[in-house]
């Protein structure tokens, strides 16, 4: 019996248009009404995740920054955190700088939700578009002044796959955790994220399940990208979206239709509600694959 559902956001809950379809919203609310715990596990920060959680009726804590942070979805209270040690962060920043790429630093969450980046001339077109969505919380500094006072929650880089892949190879030689993901803010970009070696979506999911008295075998995790793989493998039922890369689909217990075809709703209807929920039509015009 599935007692908890943990779903990724970009490319799983929502397609490239950023909307949750009526069928997905209905399935989530029906699961919650039936007594199942439902929450989100995302690479996003709280400011962009909370409004969507509220829209679909989620009151459980939400997993943010790819597992580095858990916050109360209603109040924003920090419930769990896994900051990247400052020395590791500065070492990773040096590697990013050596690749002539822009390091994006998400500062310590106890200092507020702030982002630090180097001079704008280092921005790739994707980085510039991404940071344009965070101007109210962005601080630019000269690269030689990018020395951290506190442990950040994570680092990120946004660029093309061709430029990001060599960076990933170098970063994965380090002591930290390196994952790749995407953002609906810039869906064409490859996001490279550097996190504490002690955190992941899977780790946060296990802790959250334990806090609510749910055994791992009774958790269903749904995702579509490589930053979801550990979570998918750690759950009792690991579900990959049809739009997930082959390397993700191969690691899942089951594969459901793509985000464009309401795959998350299909997973909830099939494995949680057991066919009791009437099938609602997908929203008109939904098209295109996405990952997250």
C-alpha positions in Angstrom: 0.0 0.0 0.0 1.4 3.4 -1.0 1.1 5.8 2.0 3.4 8.6 0.7 3.9 10.1 -2.8 7.0 12.2 -3.4 7.0 13.9 -6.8 9.6 16.0 -8.7 8.3 19.3 -10.1 9.8 20.4 -13.4 9.1 17.8 -16.0 7.0 15.6 -13.6 4.4 17.8 -12.0 4.6 20.5 -14.7 5.5 20.7 -18.3 7.3 23.5 -20.0 4.4 25.9 -19.7 4.7 25.8 -15.9 1.1 24.8 -15.3 -0.3 21.9 -13.3 -3.0 20.3 -15.4 -6.5 19.7 -14.0 -6.0 15.9 -14.1 -2.8 16.0 -12.1 -4.3 18.5 -9.6 -7.4 16.3 -9.2 -5.3 13.1 -8.7 -3.1 14.8 -6.0 -6.0 16.2 -4.1 -7.8 12.8 -4.2 -4.7 11.1 -2.8 -4.5 13.6 0.0 -8.2 13.3 0.7 -7.8 9.5 1.0 -5.2 10.0 3.7 -2.0 9.6 1.6 0.9 11.9 2.3 1.9 13.9 -0.8 4.8 16.2 -1.2 7.3 17.6 -3.7 11.1 17.1 -4.1 12.6 19.7 -6.3 15.8 21.5 -7.2 13.9 24.8 -6.8 14.2 27.1 -3.8 11.3 27.9 -1.5 10.1 31.1 -3.2 9.3 29.3 -6.5 8.1 26.0 -5.0 5.7 27.2 -2.3 3.1 28.9 -4.5 2.7 25.7 -6.6 2.5 23.5 -3.5 -0.2 25.8 -2.1 -2.1 25.7 -5.5 -2.3 21.9 -5.5 -3.2 21.5 -1.8 0.1 20.2 -0.4 0.5 20.9 3.3 3.4 18.5 4.0 6.9 19.8 4.2 8.6 20.2 0.8 12.0 19.0 -0.2 14.1 21.8 -1.9 17.5 22.3 -3.4 17.7 18.7 -4.5 17.4 17.5 -0.9 19.6 20.1 0.8 16.7 21.8 2.5 13.3 20.8 3.9 10.8 23.6 4.8 7.3 23.7 6.2 5.2 24.3 3.1 2.8 26.7 4.9 5.1 28.7 7.2 8.5 28.4 5.5 10.0 27.1 8.8 13.3 25.3 8.2 12.9 21.7 9.3 16.0 20.1 7.9 19.1 21.4 6.1 22.3 20.1 4.7 24.6 23.0 3.8 27.7 22.6 1.6 30.8 23.1 3.7 32.4 26.5 2.8 35.8 25.0 2.0 34.3 22.6 -0.4 32.2 25.3 -2.0 35.2 27.6 -2.6 37.2 24.7 -4.1 34.3 23.9 -6.4 34.0 27.6 -7.3 37.6 27.6 -8.4 37.0 24.7 -10.7 33.9 26.5 -12.2 36.1 29.6 -12.7 38.8 27.5 -14.4 36.2 26.5 -17.0 35.4 30.2 -17.5 31.8 29.7 -16.4 29.6 31.6 -14.0 29.3 30.2 -10.4 25.8 30.8 -8.9 25.9 30.6 -5.1 22.8 30.1 -3.1 23.7 31.5 0.3 23.2 30.0 3.7 19.4 29.7 4.2 19.6 31.2 7.7 20.9 34.4 6.0 17.8 34.5 3.8 17.1 33.3 0.2 19.9 35.2 -1.6 21.9 34.4 -4.7 25.5 35.5 -5.4 27.1 35.5 -8.8 30.2 37.0 -10.5 30.3 39.8 -13.1 27.6 39.7 -15.8 30.2 39.3 -18.5 30.7 35.7 -17.3 27.0 34.8 -17.8 26.1 32.4 -20.6 22.9 33.4 -22.3 21.2 30.7 -20.2 22.7 32.0 -17.0 21.6 35.6 -17.8 18.0 34.4 -18.4 18.0 32.4 -15.2 19.4 35.1 -13.0 16.9 37.6 -14.6 14.2 35.7 -12.7 16.0 36.4 -9.4 17.0 40.0 -9.7 15.3 41.0 -6.4 17.5 38.5 -4.6 20.7 38.6 -6.6 24.1 40.1 -5.5 26.9 40.5 -8.0 30.5 40.5 -6.8 33.9 40.5 -8.5 35.2 37.0 -8.8 38.2 37.6 -6.7 35.8 38.7 -3.9 33.7 35.5 -4.1 34.8 34.2 -0.8 32.1 32.9 1.5 31.3 33.9 5.1 29.1 30.9 5.7 28.3 27.5 4.3 26.1 27.9 1.2 23.1 25.6 0.6 24.4 24.8 -2.9 26.2 26.0 -6.0 24.9 25.9 -9.6 26.0 26.5 -13.2 23.6 27.0 -16.2 25.0 26.5 -19.7 24.8 24.3 -22.8 25.3 20.5 -22.4 28.5 20.8 -24.5 30.1 23.3 -22.1 28.6 21.7 -18.9 29.6 18.1 -19.5 33.4 18.7 -19.2 32.7 20.7 -16.0 30.7 17.8 -14.6 33.6 15.4 -15.2 36.0 17.7 -13.2 33.5 18.4 -10.4 32.8 14.7 -9.9 36.4 14.2 -8.9 35.7 16.3 -5.8 34.4 15.4 -2.3 31.0 17.1 -2.8 27.9 15.8 -4.6 27.4 16.9 -8.2 24.0 16.4 -10.0 22.6 17.6 -13.2 19.0 18.8 -13.7 16.9 21.4 -15.5 14.7 24.4 -14.7 11.5 25.4 -16.5 12.8 29.0 -16.2 15.4 28.0 -18.9 14.4 24.5 -20.1 17.1 24.3 -22.8 19.9 24.7 -20.3 21.9 22.0 -18.5 22.1 22.8 -14.8 25.1 21.5 -12.9 24.5 21.6 -9.1 27.1 21.1 -6.3 25.7 20.0 -2.9 26.9 18.6 0.4 28.0 14.9 0.0 25.5 14.0 2.7 22.3 15.1 1.0 20.1 14.1 -1.8 16.4 13.9 -2.6 16.5 10.3 -1.5 18.0 11.2 1.9 15.5 13.9 2.6 12.6 11.6 1.4 13.7 8.9 3.8 13.8 11.3 6.8 10.4 12.8 5.9 8.8 9.4 5.5 10.3 8.3 8.9 9.0 11.5 10.6 5.5 10.6 9.4 5.7 6.9 10.3 5.9 5.6 6.7 8.1 2.7 5.8 10.3 3.1 2.7 8.4 0.2 1.0 5.2 2.3 1.2 6.6 5.3 -0.6 6.1 6.1 -4.3 8.7 8.5 -5.8 8.1 10.0 -9.3 10.7 11.8 -11.3 12.1 12.5 -14.8 15.8 13.4 -14.5 19.1 12.2 -13.2 18.8 14.1 -9.9 15.7 11.9 -9.3 17.4 8.6 -9.7 18.5 8.0 -6.1 15.0 8.9 -4.9 13.4 6.6 -7.4 15.6 3.7 -6.4 15.1 4.4 -2.6 11.3 4.3 -2.8 9.2 1.2 -2.5 7.8 2.0 -5.9 10.1 4.1 -8.2 8.4 5.7 -11.1 10.0 7.4 -14.1 8.1 9.7 -16.4 7.9 8.8 -20.1 9.9 12.0 -20.9 12.8 10.9 -18.7 16.1 10.0 -20.4 16.7 6.3 -21.0 19.2 6.2 -18.1 16.5 7.3 -15.7 13.8 5.0 -17.1 16.1 2.0 -16.8 16.5 2.5 -13.0 12.7 2.8 -12.3 10.3 0.0 -11.3 7.7 1.3 -13.7 7.5 4.0 -16.4 4.3 6.1 -16.9 3.4 8.4 -19.8 5.2 11.7 -20.3 4.4 14.9 -18.5 2.5 16.1 -21.6 0.2 13.1 -21.1 -0.3 13.6 -17.4 2.0 10.8 -16.3 2.0 11.8 -12.7 -1.7 11.6 -12.6 -1.6 8.2 -14.2 0.9 7.0 -11.5 -1.3 8.2 -8.7 -4.5 6.8 -10.2 -2.9 3.4 -11.0 -0.8 2.8 -7.9 -2.4 4.9 -5.2 -6.0 5.4 -5.9 -6.3 2.0 -7.6 -8.7 3.0 -10.3 -11.2 4.6 -7.9 -10.7 8.1 -9.4 -12.7 8.9 -12.5 -10.3 9.7 -15.4 -10.4 13.4 -16.2 -9.3 14.7 -19.6 -5.9 16.1 -20.0 -5.7 19.9 -20.5 -6.1 20.9 -24.1 -2.9 21.8 -26.0 -0.5 20.1 -23.6 2.6 19.1 -25.6 6.3 18.6 -25.5 8.6 16.8 -23.2 10.6 18.3 -20.3 12.9 17.1 -17.5 13.6 18.3 -13.9 
